[in-house]
Amino acid sequence: MLSPASRPYIAASVPVLREHGLTISRLFYQQLFEAHPELTELFNMGNQANGAQQQSLASAVFAYAANIDNAAALAPVLERIVQKHMAVGIAPACVI
Ligand code: HEM
């Protein structure tokens, strides 16, 4: 559950994510694979090479921040992400 104190930060992140979300997700994956090269076995590196994964993460994070009070808008985004993670065997314990 989000605390009310986090809401201003989420609202302030929306324009930043709109402009820089893709740069952030590119850096995120670059640093993730540098720190954990074993994860290149898990991810589809074709989707890294053509930018699809970075775009997908940037879009998902932006959608979440921009629709923080609109669960109906978020549902299809979350459904797709959950299906994807289930398909590649990512369990809740991997995230927490
Ligand atoms: C809050 C945490 C996370 C978020 C927001 C997130 C977000 C995403 C998104 C948006 C996608 C693309 C889905 C699509 O386009 O259909 C994805 C795919 C994926 N995620 Fe995550 N993820 C998270 C945590 C994790 C963790 C902890 C792992 C495991 C180390 C992981 C592994 C993967 C893999 C293997 C894919 C498939 C990528 C591919 O097709 O190459 N994710 N994730």
Boltz pocket constraint, residues with backbone or C-beta under 6 A from the ligand:
constraints:
  - pocket:
      binder: B
      contacts: [[A, 39], [A, 42], [A, 43], [A, 44], [A, 45], [A, 47], [A, 52], [A, 53], [A, 56], [A, 57], [A, 60], [A, 80], [A, 81], [A, 84], [A, 85], [A, 88], [A, 90], [A, 94], [A, 95]]
      max_distance: 6.0
